[in-house]
Amino acid sequence: MKAAGRREPGERGAYRAFLPLTTRWADNDVYGHMNNVVHYALFDTAVNGWLIENGLLDIHAGAQIGLVVETGCRYHGELAFPDPVTAGIRVAKLGQSSVRYAVGLFRGEAEIAAAEGFFVHVYVDRATRRPTPIAGRLRAKLAEIAA
C-alpha cells in the first residue's frame, strides 16, 4: 500500500549517466539488507566517481572543489550484499555555484529504483572555501546530464 503523498519510484530512463557500483559484506545490517547510511556513501561515490571519470574533479590539486551541503533519500526497495548496484545520475538544478544531483540506485539492471536521493554540491575555492562560479567545461558537462 502506498503511503499518502509518497511518490512512486523513479525509472532508469529518468537518469542521464550511469555508474556500476558494488555492495560489500559489511554493507548489510542485522536485518539482512543494506543499512541506510550506505545509500549516502553510494550517492557520494556515484557523483564524485562521475566527476573524476569525466576529468572534472582533481581531488588532490584542483583549485575548485564541491562541498556537500545537503542530502536526502527515499527508500523504495531493499538492496543487500551481494547485489550489484547501478547508480543513475542527473542534474536536477544547476545554479551559479551549486548543483543539485538526483541519484537513483538500481539493483543491477532493474528498471525501477530501489532508492532515490539528492546530493547538493556548492563549488568553492579549495584554499578560501568561498563559493566560486561553476564555469567552463564543468558547467557544460553538468548541463549535458541536466533533466
Chimera marker file (.cmm) of the C-alpha trace (Angstrom):
<marker_set name="trace">
<marker id="1" x="0.000" y="0.000" z="0.000" r="1" g="1" b="0" radius="0.5"/>
<marker id="2" x="1.365" y="3.393" z="-0.994" r="1" g="1" b="0" radius="0.5"/>
<marker id="3" x="1.579" y="5.975" z="1.776" r="1" g="1" b="0" radius="0.5"/>
<marker id="4" x="-0.389" y="9.190" z="1.189" r="1" g="1" b="0" radius="0.5"/>
<marker id="5" x="1.710" y="11.727" z="-0.695" r="1" g="1" b="0" radius="0.5"/>
<marker id="6" x="4.552" y="9.284" z="-1.339" r="1" g="1" b="0" radius="0.5"/>
<marker id="7" x="5.994" y="9.454" z="-4.837" r="1" g="1" b="0" radius="0.5"/>
<marker id="8" x="6.331" y="6.359" z="-6.961" r="1" g="1" b="0" radius="0.5"/>
<marker id="9" x="9.857" y="5.019" z="-7.512" r="1" g="1" b="0" radius="0.5"/>
<marker id="10" x="11.685" y="6.560" z="-10.447" r="1" g="1" b="0" radius="0.5"/>
<marker id="11" x="12.591" y="4.685" z="-13.586" r="1" g="1" b="0" radius="0.5"/>
<marker id="12" x="16.009" y="4.197" z="-15.137" r="1" g="1" b="0" radius="0.5"/>
<marker id="13" x="15.049" y="6.365" z="-18.121" r="1" g="1" b="0" radius="0.5"/>
<marker id="14" x="14.849" y="9.442" z="-15.864" r="1" g="1" b="0" radius="0.5"/>
<marker id="15" x="18.637" y="9.432" z="-15.392" r="1" g="1" b="0" radius="0.5"/>
<marker id="16" x="21.331" y="10.578" z="-17.820" r="1" g="1" b="0" radius="0.5"/>
<marker id="17" x="24.571" y="8.946" z="-16.639" r="1" g="1" b="0" radius="0.5"/>
<marker id="18" x="25.175" y="5.535" z="-15.036" r="1" g="1" b="0" radius="0.5"/>
<marker id="19" x="27.915" y="4.025" z="-12.901" r="1" g="1" b="0" radius="0.5"/>
<marker id="20" x="28.159" y="0.413" z="-11.752" r="1" g="1" b="0" radius="0.5"/>
<marker id="21" x="28.803" y="0.049" z="-8.021" r="1" g="1" b="0" radius="0.5"/>
<marker id="22" x="29.338" y="-2.963" z="-5.807" r="1" g="1" b="0" radius="0.5"/>
<marker id="23" x="27.940" y="-3.830" z="-2.433" r="1" g="1" b="0" radius="0.5"/>
<marker id="24" x="30.146" y="-5.221" z="0.310" r="1" g="1" b="0" radius="0.5"/>
<marker id="25" x="29.599" y="-7.792" z="3.024" r="1" g="1" b="0" radius="0.5"/>
<marker id="26" x="29.811" y="-5.059" z="5.675" r="1" g="1" b="0" radius="0.5"/>
<marker id="27" x="27.000" y="-3.054" z="3.984" r="1" g="1" b="0" radius="0.5"/>
<marker id="28" x="24.312" y="-5.388" z="5.338" r="1" g="1" b="0" radius="0.5"/>
<marker id="29" x="22.828" y="-4.723" z="8.749" r="1" g="1" b="0" radius="0.5"/>
<marker id="30" x="21.258" y="-7.109" z="11.262" r="1" g="1" b="0" radius="0.5"/>
<marker id="31" x="18.001" y="-7.023" z="9.286" r="1" g="1" b="0" radius="0.5"/>
<marker id="32" x="19.698" y="-8.591" z="6.262" r="1" g="1" b="0" radius="0.5"/>
<marker id="33" x="19.632" y="-5.592" z="3.945" r="1" g="1" b="0" radius="0.5"/>
<marker id="34" x="21.891" y="-2.665" z="3.159" r="1" g="1" b="0" radius="0.5"/>
<marker id="35" x="21.999" y="-0.187" z="6.032" r="1" g="1" b="0" radius="0.5"/>
<marker id="36" x="20.540" y="3.230" z="5.233" r="1" g="1" b="0" radius="0.5"/>
<marker id="37" x="23.843" y="5.076" z="5.739" r="1" g="1" b="0" radius="0.5"/>
<marker id="38" x="25.393" y="3.060" z="2.899" r="1" g="1" b="0" radius="0.5"/>
<marker id="39" x="22.971" y="4.634" z="0.422" r="1" g="1" b="0" radius="0.5"/>
<marker id="40" x="24.504" y="8.037" z="1.166" r="1" g="1" b="0" radius="0.5"/>
<marker id="41" x="28.019" y="6.652" z="0.659" r="1" g="1" b="0" radius="0.5"/>
<marker id="42" x="26.909" y="5.258" z="-2.715" r="1" g="1" b="0" radius="0.5"/>
<marker id="43" x="25.455" y="8.655" z="-3.709" r="1" g="1" b="0" radius="0.5"/>
<marker id="44" x="28.798" y="10.276" z="-2.842" r="1" g="1" b="0" radius="0.5"/>
<marker id="45" x="30.733" y="7.588" z="-4.732" r="1" g="1" b="0" radius="0.5"/>
<marker id="46" x="28.490" y="7.863" z="-7.796" r="1" g="1" b="0" radius="0.5"/>
<marker id="47" x="28.623" y="11.660" z="-8.093" r="1" g="1" b="0" radius="0.5"/>
<marker id="48" x="32.342" y="12.010" z="-7.392" r="1" g="1" b="0" radius="0.5"/>
<marker id="49" x="33.146" y="8.945" z="-9.499" r="1" g="1" b="0" radius="0.5"/>
<marker id="50" x="31.311" y="10.505" z="-12.445" r="1" g="1" b="0" radius="0.5"/>
<marker id="51" x="33.135" y="13.823" z="-11.928" r="1" g="1" b="0" radius="0.5"/>
<marker id="52" x="36.540" y="12.098" z="-11.775" r="1" g="1" b="0" radius="0.5"/>
<marker id="53" x="35.748" y="9.785" z="-14.721" r="1" g="1" b="0" radius="0.5"/>
<marker id="54" x="34.916" y="12.866" z="-16.821" r="1" g="1" b="0" radius="0.5"/>
<marker id="55" x="38.057" y="14.752" z="-15.794" r="1" g="1" b="0" radius="0.5"/>
<marker id="56" x="36.056" y="17.357" z="-13.879" r="1" g="1" b="0" radius="0.5"/>
<marker id="57" x="37.470" y="16.840" z="-10.398" r="1" g="1" b="0" radius="0.5"/>
<marker id="58" x="41.084" y="16.749" z="-9.287" r="1" g="1" b="0" radius="0.5"/>
<marker id="59" x="40.771" y="15.562" z="-5.693" r="1" g="1" b="0" radius="0.5"/>
<marker id="60" x="44.391" y="16.380" z="-4.852" r="1" g="1" b="0" radius="0.5"/>
<marker id="61" x="45.221" y="19.638" z="-6.585" r="1" g="1" b="0" radius="0.5"/>
<marker id="62" x="42.083" y="21.161" z="-8.136" r="1" g="1" b="0" radius="0.5"/>
<marker id="63" x="41.562" y="24.835" z="-7.335" r="1" g="1" b="0" radius="0.5"/>
<marker id="64" x="37.784" y="24.323" z="-7.114" r="1" g="1" b="0" radius="0.5"/>
<marker id="65" x="36.074" y="21.593" z="-5.082" r="1" g="1" b="0" radius="0.5"/>
<marker id="66" x="32.466" y="20.677" z="-4.365" r="1" g="1" b="0" radius="0.5"/>
<marker id="67" x="31.372" y="20.581" z="-0.731" r="1" g="1" b="0" radius="0.5"/>
<marker id="68" x="28.230" y="18.686" z="0.201" r="1" g="1" b="0" radius="0.5"/>
<marker id="69" x="25.689" y="20.973" z="1.866" r="1" g="1" b="0" radius="0.5"/>
<marker id="70" x="22.542" y="18.834" z="1.731" r="1" g="1" b="0" radius="0.5"/>
<marker id="71" x="21.467" y="15.257" z="1.030" r="1" g="1" b="0" radius="0.5"/>
<marker id="72" x="18.291" y="13.217" z="1.223" r="1" g="1" b="0" radius="0.5"/>
<marker id="73" x="16.983" y="9.761" z="0.336" r="1" g="1" b="0" radius="0.5"/>
<marker id="74" x="13.711" y="7.907" z="-0.263" r="1" g="1" b="0" radius="0.5"/>
<marker id="75" x="13.793" y="4.137" z="0.049" r="1" g="1" b="0" radius="0.5"/>
<marker id="76" x="11.562" y="2.093" z="-2.254" r="1" g="1" b="0" radius="0.5"/>
<marker id="77" x="13.020" y="-1.411" z="-2.005" r="1" g="1" b="0" radius="0.5"/>
<marker id="78" x="15.803" y="-3.347" z="-0.389" r="1" g="1" b="0" radius="0.5"/>
<marker id="79" x="19.372" y="-3.716" z="-1.578" r="1" g="1" b="0" radius="0.5"/>
<marker id="80" x="21.806" y="-6.147" z="0.020" r="1" g="1" b="0" radius="0.5"/>
<marker id="81" x="25.196" y="-7.742" z="-0.475" r="1" g="1" b="0" radius="0.5"/>
<marker id="82" x="25.951" y="-9.316" z="-2.960" r="1" g="1" b="0" radius="0.5"/>
<marker id="83" x="23.611" y="-7.227" z="-5.162" r="1" g="1" b="0" radius="0.5"/>
<marker id="84" x="25.272" y="-5.302" z="-7.965" r="1" g="1" b="0" radius="0.5"/>
<marker id="85" x="24.043" y="-1.712" z="-7.950" r="1" g="1" b="0" radius="0.5"/>
<marker id="86" x="23.801" y="0.725" z="-10.826" r="1" g="1" b="0" radius="0.5"/>
<marker id="87" x="23.673" y="4.397" z="-9.874" r="1" g="1" b="0" radius="0.5"/>
<marker id="88" x="21.798" y="6.710" z="-12.208" r="1" g="1" b="0" radius="0.5"/>
<marker id="89" x="22.692" y="10.401" z="-12.042" r="1" g="1" b="0" radius="0.5"/>
<marker id="90" x="21.155" y="13.567" z="-13.430" r="1" g="1" b="0" radius="0.5"/>
<marker id="91" x="21.466" y="17.249" z="-12.629" r="1" g="1" b="0" radius="0.5"/>
<marker id="92" x="18.176" y="18.446" z="-11.160" r="1" g="1" b="0" radius="0.5"/>
<marker id="93" x="19.260" y="22.077" z="-10.739" r="1" g="1" b="0" radius="0.5"/>
<marker id="94" x="22.348" y="23.951" z="-11.880" r="1" g="1" b="0" radius="0.5"/>
<marker id="95" x="22.928" y="27.244" z="-10.082" r="1" g="1" b="0" radius="0.5"/>
<marker id="96" x="25.759" y="29.774" z="-10.196" r="1" g="1" b="0" radius="0.5"/>
<marker id="97" x="27.950" y="27.965" z="-7.646" r="1" g="1" b="0" radius="0.5"/>
<marker id="98" x="25.824" y="24.970" z="-6.699" r="1" g="1" b="0" radius="0.5"/>
<marker id="99" x="24.432" y="21.852" z="-8.317" r="1" g="1" b="0" radius="0.5"/>
<marker id="100" x="21.702" y="19.524" z="-7.109" r="1" g="1" b="0" radius="0.5"/>
<marker id="101" x="22.194" y="15.979" z="-8.346" r="1" g="1" b="0" radius="0.5"/>
<marker id="102" x="19.404" y="13.411" z="-8.402" r="1" g="1" b="0" radius="0.5"/>
<marker id="103" x="20.702" y="9.886" z="-7.840" r="1" g="1" b="0" radius="0.5"/>
<marker id="104" x="18.820" y="6.624" z="-8.279" r="1" g="1" b="0" radius="0.5"/>
<marker id="105" x="20.148" y="3.304" z="-7.018" r="1" g="1" b="0" radius="0.5"/>
<marker id="106" x="19.008" y="0.336" z="-9.087" r="1" g="1" b="0" radius="0.5"/>
<marker id="107" x="19.506" y="-3.345" z="-8.241" r="1" g="1" b="0" radius="0.5"/>
<marker id="108" x="21.606" y="-4.466" z="-11.193" r="1" g="1" b="0" radius="0.5"/>
<marker id="109" x="19.679" y="-3.832" z="-14.411" r="1" g="1" b="0" radius="0.5"/>
<marker id="110" x="16.297" y="-3.199" z="-12.734" r="1" g="1" b="0" radius="0.5"/>
<marker id="111" x="14.159" y="-0.509" z="-14.364" r="1" g="1" b="0" radius="0.5"/>
<marker id="112" x="12.711" y="0.784" z="-11.071" r="1" g="1" b="0" radius="0.5"/>
<marker id="113" x="14.895" y="2.475" z="-8.431" r="1" g="1" b="0" radius="0.5"/>
<marker id="114" x="15.337" y="0.764" z="-5.071" r="1" g="1" b="0" radius="0.5"/>
<marker id="115" x="16.303" y="4.146" z="-3.588" r="1" g="1" b="0" radius="0.5"/>
<marker id="116" x="16.418" y="7.718" z="-4.843" r="1" g="1" b="0" radius="0.5"/>
<marker id="117" x="18.062" y="10.715" z="-3.367" r="1" g="1" b="0" radius="0.5"/>
<marker id="118" x="19.653" y="14.044" z="-3.930" r="1" g="1" b="0" radius="0.5"/>
<marker id="119" x="23.076" y="15.440" z="-3.283" r="1" g="1" b="0" radius="0.5"/>
<marker id="120" x="23.903" y="19.175" z="-3.341" r="1" g="1" b="0" radius="0.5"/>
<marker id="121" x="27.423" y="20.421" z="-4.003" r="1" g="1" b="0" radius="0.5"/>
<marker id="122" x="28.456" y="24.040" z="-3.517" r="1" g="1" b="0" radius="0.5"/>
<marker id="123" x="31.618" y="24.690" z="-5.510" r="1" g="1" b="0" radius="0.5"/>
<marker id="124" x="34.227" y="26.605" z="-3.563" r="1" g="1" b="0" radius="0.5"/>
<marker id="125" x="37.811" y="27.742" z="-3.825" r="1" g="1" b="0" radius="0.5"/>
<marker id="126" x="39.927" y="24.994" z="-2.229" r="1" g="1" b="0" radius="0.5"/>
<marker id="127" x="42.008" y="27.456" z="-0.150" r="1" g="1" b="0" radius="0.5"/>
<marker id="128" x="39.396" y="30.011" z="0.950" r="1" g="1" b="0" radius="0.5"/>
<marker id="129" x="36.323" y="27.745" z="0.993" r="1" g="1" b="0" radius="0.5"/>
<marker id="130" x="34.353" y="30.649" z="-0.533" r="1" g="1" b="0" radius="0.5"/>
<marker id="131" x="31.797" y="29.854" z="-3.260" r="1" g="1" b="0" radius="0.5"/>
<marker id="132" x="33.040" y="30.173" z="-6.823" r="1" g="1" b="0" radius="0.5"/>
<marker id="133" x="31.061" y="30.134" z="-10.078" r="1" g="1" b="0" radius="0.5"/>
<marker id="134" x="30.625" y="26.859" z="-11.931" r="1" g="1" b="0" radius="0.5"/>
<marker id="135" x="32.049" y="27.659" z="-15.342" r="1" g="1" b="0" radius="0.5"/>
<marker id="136" x="33.658" y="26.275" z="-18.463" r="1" g="1" b="0" radius="0.5"/>
<marker id="137" x="33.898" y="22.554" z="-19.059" r="1" g="1" b="0" radius="0.5"/>
<marker id="138" x="32.396" y="21.663" z="-15.648" r="1" g="1" b="0" radius="0.5"/>
<marker id="139" x="29.239" y="23.693" z="-16.388" r="1" g="1" b="0" radius="0.5"/>
<marker id="140" x="28.987" y="22.249" z="-19.903" r="1" g="1" b="0" radius="0.5"/>
<marker id="141" x="29.274" y="18.619" z="-18.711" r="1" g="1" b="0" radius="0.5"/>
<marker id="142" x="26.764" y="19.204" z="-15.901" r="1" g="1" b="0" radius="0.5"/>
<marker id="143" x="24.349" y="20.723" z="-18.422" r="1" g="1" b="0" radius="0.5"/>
<marker id="144" x="24.686" y="17.557" z="-20.551" r="1" g="1" b="0" radius="0.5"/>
<marker id="145" x="23.163" y="15.443" z="-17.782" r="1" g="1" b="0" radius="0.5"/>
<marker id="146" x="20.553" y="18.002" z="-16.682" r="1" g="1" b="0" radius="0.5"/>
<marker id="147" x="16.920" y="16.909" z="-16.614" r="1" g="1" b="0" radius="0.5"/>
<link id1="1" id2="2" r="1" g="1" b="0" radius="0.2"/>
<link id1="2" id2="3" r="1" g="1" b="0" radius="0.2"/>
<link id1="3" id2="4" r="1" g="1" b="0" radius="0.2"/>
<link id1="4" id2="5" r="1" g="1" b="0" radius="0.2"/>
<link id1="5" id2="6" r="1" g="1" b="0" radius="0.2"/>
<link id1="6" id2="7" r="1" g="1" b="0" radius="0.2"/>
<link id1="7" id2="8" r="1" g="1" b="0" radius="0.2"/>
<link id1="8" id2="9" r="1" g="1" b="0" radius="0.2"/>
<link id1="9" id2="10" r="1" g="1" b="0" radius="0.2"/>
<link id1="10" id2="11" r="1" g="1" b="0" radius="0.2"/>
<link id1="11" id2="12" r="1" g="1" b="0" radius="0.2"/>
<link id1="12" id2="13" r="1" g="1" b="0" radius="0.2"/>
<link id1="13" id2="14" r="1" g="1" b="0" radius="0.2"/>
<link id1="14" id2="15" r="1" g="1" b="0" radius="0.2"/>
<link id1="15" id2="16" r="1" g="1" b="0" radius="0.2"/>
<link id1="16" id2="17" r="1" g="1" b="0" radius="0.2"/>
<link id1="17" id2="18" r="1" g="1" b="0" radius="0.2"/>
<link id1="18" id2="19" r="1" g="1" b="0" radius="0.2"/>
<link id1="19" id2="20" r="1" g="1" b="0" radius="0.2"/>
<link id1="20" id2="21" r="1" g="1" b="0" radius="0.2"/>
<link id1="21" id2="22" r="1" g="1" b="0" radius="0.2"/>
<link id1="22" id2="23" r="1" g="1" b="0" radius="0.2"/>
<link id1="23" id2="24" r="1" g="1" b="0" radius="0.2"/>
<link id1="24" id2="25" r="1" g="1" b="0" radius="0.2"/>
<link id1="25" id2="26" r="1" g="1" b="0" radius="0.2"/>
<link id1="26" id2="27" r="1" g="1" b="0" radius="0.2"/>
<link id1="27" id2="28" r="1" g="1" b="0" radius="0.2"/>
<link id1="28" id2="29" r="1" g="1" b="0" radius="0.2"/>
<link id1="29" id2="30" r="1" g="1" b="0" radius="0.2"/>
<link id1="30" id2="31" r="1" g="1" b="0" radius="0.2"/>
<link id1="31" id2="32" r="1" g="1" b="0" radius="0.2"/>
<link id1="32" id2="33" r="1" g="1" b="0" radius="0.2"/>
<link id1="33" id2="34" r="1" g="1" b="0" radius="0.2"/>
<link id1="34" id2="35" r="1" g="1" b="0" radius="0.2"/>
<link id1="35" id2="36" r="1" g="1" b="0" radius="0.2"/>
<link id1="36" id2="37" r="1" g="1" b="0" radius="0.2"/>
<link id1="37" id2="38" r="1" g="1" b="0" radius="0.2"/>
<link id1="38" id2="39" r="1" g="1" b="0" radius="0.2"/>
<link id1="39" id2="40" r="1" g="1" b="0" radius="0.2"/>
<link id1="40" id2="41" r="1" g="1" b="0" radius="0.2"/>
<link id1="41" id2="42" r="1" g="1" b="0" radius="0.2"/>
<link id1="42" id2="43" r="1" g="1" b="0" radius="0.2"/>
<link id1="43" id2="44" r="1" g="1" b="0" radius="0.2"/>
<link id1="44" id2="45" r="1" g="1" b="0" radius="0.2"/>
<link id1="45" id2="46" r="1" g="1" b="0" radius="0.2"/>
<link id1="46" id2="47" r="1" g="1" b="0" radius="0.2"/>
<link id1="47" id2="48" r="1" g="1" b="0" radius="0.2"/>
<link id1="48" id2="49" r="1" g="1" b="0" radius="0.2"/>
<link id1="49" id2="50" r="1" g="1" b="0" radius="0.2"/>
<link id1="50" id2="51" r="1" g="1" b="0" radius="0.2"/>
<link id1="51" id2="52" r="1" g="1" b="0" radius="0.2"/>
<link id1="52" id2="53" r="1" g="1" b="0" radius="0.2"/>
<link id1="53" id2="54" r="1" g="1" b="0" radius="0.2"/>
<link id1="54" id2="55" r="1" g="1" b="0" radius="0.2"/>
<link id1="55" id2="56" r="1" g="1" b="0" radius="0.2"/>
<link id1="56" id2="57" r="1" g="1" b="0" radius="0.2"/>
<link id1="57" id2="58" r="1" g="1" b="0" radius="0.2"/>
<link id1="58" id2="59" r="1" g="1" b="0" radius="0.2"/>
<link id1="59" id2="60" r="1" g="1" b="0" radius="0.2"/>
<link id1="60" id2="61" r="1" g="1" b="0" radius="0.2"/>
<link id1="61" id2="62" r="1" g="1" b="0" radius="0.2"/>
<link id1="62" id2="63" r="1" g="1" b="0" radius="0.2"/>
<link id1="63" id2="64" r="1" g="1" b="0" radius="0.2"/>
<link id1="64" id2="65" r="1" g="1" b="0" radius="0.2"/>
<link id1="65" id2="66" r="1" g="1" b="0" radius="0.2"/>
<link id1="66" id2="67" r="1" g="1" b="0" radius="0.2"/>
<link id1="67" id2="68" r="1" g="1" b="0" radius="0.2"/>
<link id1="68" id2="69" r="1" g="1" b="0" radius="0.2"/>
<link id1="69" id2="70" r="1" g="1" b="0" radius="0.2"/>
<link id1="70" id2="71" r="1" g="1" b="0" radius="0.2"/>
<link id1="71" id2="72" r="1" g="1" b="0" radius="0.2"/>
<link id1="72" id2="73" r="1" g="1" b="0" radius="0.2"/>
<link id1="73" id2="74" r="1" g="1" b="0" radius="0.2"/>
<link id1="74" id2="75" r="1" g="1" b="0" radius="0.2"/>
<link id1="75" id2="76" r="1" g="1" b="0" radius="0.2"/>
<link id1="76" id2="77" r="1" g="1" b="0" radius="0.2"/>
<link id1="77" id2="78" r="1" g="1" b="0" radius="0.2"/>
<link id1="78" id2="79" r="1" g="1" b="0" radius="0.2"/>
<link id1="79" id2="80" r="1" g="1" b="0" radius="0.2"/>
<link id1="80" id2="81" r="1" g="1" b="0" radius="0.2"/>
<link id1="81" id2="82" r="1" g="1" b="0" radius="0.2"/>
<link id1="82" id2="83" r="1" g="1" b="0" radius="0.2"/>
<link id1="83" id2="84" r="1" g="1" b="0" radius="0.2"/>
<link id1="84" id2="85" r="1" g="1" b="0" radius="0.2"/>
<link id1="85" id2="86" r="1" g="1" b="0" radius="0.2"/>
<link id1="86" id2="87" r="1" g="1" b="0" radius="0.2"/>
<link id1="87" id2="88" r="1" g="1" b="0" radius="0.2"/>
<link id1="88" id2="89" r="1" g="1" b="0" radius="0.2"/>
<link id1="89" id2="90" r="1" g="1" b="0" radius="0.2"/>
<link id1="90" id2="91" r="1" g="1" b="0" radius="0.2"/>
<link id1="91" id2="92" r="1" g="1" b="0" radius="0.2"/>
<link id1="92" id2="93" r="1" g="1" b="0" radius="0.2"/>
<link id1="93" id2="94" r="1" g="1" b="0" radius="0.2"/>
<link id1="94" id2="95" r="1" g="1" b="0" radius="0.2"/>
<link id1="95" id2="96" r="1" g="1" b="0" radius="0.2"/>
<link id1="96" id2="97" r="1" g="1" b="0" radius="0.2"/>
<link id1="97" id2="98" r="1" g="1" b="0" radius="0.2"/>
<link id1="98" id2="99" r="1" g="1" b="0" radius="0.2"/>
<link id1="99" id2="100" r="1" g="1" b="0" radius="0.2"/>
<link id1="100" id2="101" r="1" g="1" b="0" radius="0.2"/>
<link id1="101" id2="102" r="1" g="1" b="0" radius="0.2"/>
<link id1="102" id2="103" r="1" g="1" b="0" radius="0.2"/>
<link id1="103" id2="104" r="1" g="1" b="0" radius="0.2"/>
<link id1="104" id2="105" r="1" g="1" b="0" radius="0.2"/>
<link id1="105" id2="106" r="1" g="1" b="0" radius="0.2"/>
<link id1="106" id2="107" r="1" g="1" b="0" radius="0.2"/>
<link id1="107" id2="108" r="1" g="1" b="0" radius="0.2"/>
<link id1="108" id2="109" r="1" g="1" b="0" radius="0.2"/>
<link id1="109" id2="110" r="1" g="1" b="0" radius="0.2"/>
<link id1="110" id2="111" r="1" g="1" b="0" radius="0.2"/>
<link id1="111" id2="112" r="1" g="1" b="0" radius="0.2"/>
<link id1="112" id2="113" r="1" g="1" b="0" radius="0.2"/>
<link id1="113" id2="114" r="1" g="1" b="0" radius="0.2"/>
<link id1="114" id2="115" r="1" g="1" b="0" radius="0.2"/>
<link id1="115" id2="116" r="1" g="1" b="0" radius="0.2"/>
<link id1="116" id2="117" r="1" g="1" b="0" radius="0.2"/>
<link id1="117" id2="118" r="1" g="1" b="0" radius="0.2"/>
<link id1="118" id2="119" r="1" g="1" b="0" radius="0.2"/>
<link id1="119" id2="120" r="1" g="1" b="0" radius="0.2"/>
<link id1="120" id2="121" r="1" g="1" b="0" radius="0.2"/>
<link id1="121" id2="122" r="1" g="1" b="0" radius="0.2"/>
<link id1="122" id2="123" r="1" g="1" b="0" radius="0.2"/>
<link id1="123" id2="124" r="1" g="1" b="0" radius="0.2"/>
<link id1="124" id2="125" r="1" g="1" b="0" radius="0.2"/>
<link id1="125" id2="126" r="1" g="1" b="0" radius="0.2"/>
<link id1="126" id2="127" r="1" g="1" b="0" radius="0.2"/>
<link id1="127" id2="128" r="1" g="1" b="0" radius="0.2"/>
<link id1="128" id2="129" r="1" g="1" b="0" radius="0.2"/>
<link id1="129" id2="130" r="1" g="1" b="0" radius="0.2"/>
<link id1="130" id2="131" r="1" g="1" b="0" radius="0.2"/>
<link id1="131" id2="132" r="1" g="1" b="0" radius="0.2"/>
<link id1="132" id2="133" r="1" g="1" b="0" radius="0.2"/>
<link id1="133" id2="134" r="1" g="1" b="0" radius="0.2"/>
<link id1="134" id2="135" r="1" g="1" b="0" radius="0.2"/>
<link id1="135" id2="136" r="1" g="1" b="0" radius="0.2"/>
<link id1="136" id2="137" r="1" g="1" b="0" radius="0.2"/>
<link id1="137" id2="138" r="1" g="1" b="0" radius="0.2"/>
<link id1="138" id2="139" r="1" g="1" b="0" radius="0.2"/>
<link id1="139" id2="140" r="1" g="1" b="0" radius="0.2"/>
<link id1="140" id2="141" r="1" g="1" b="0" radius="0.2"/>
<link id1="141" id2="142" r="1" g="1" b="0" radius="0.2"/>
<link id1="142" id2="143" r="1" g="1" b="0" radius="0.2"/>
<link id1="143" id2="144" r="1" g="1" b="0" radius="0.2"/>
<link id1="144" id2="145" r="1" g="1" b="0" radius="0.2"/>
<link id1="145" id2="146" r="1" g="1" b="0" radius="0.2"/>
<link id1="146" id2="147" r="1" g="1" b="0" radius="0.2"/>
</marker_set>
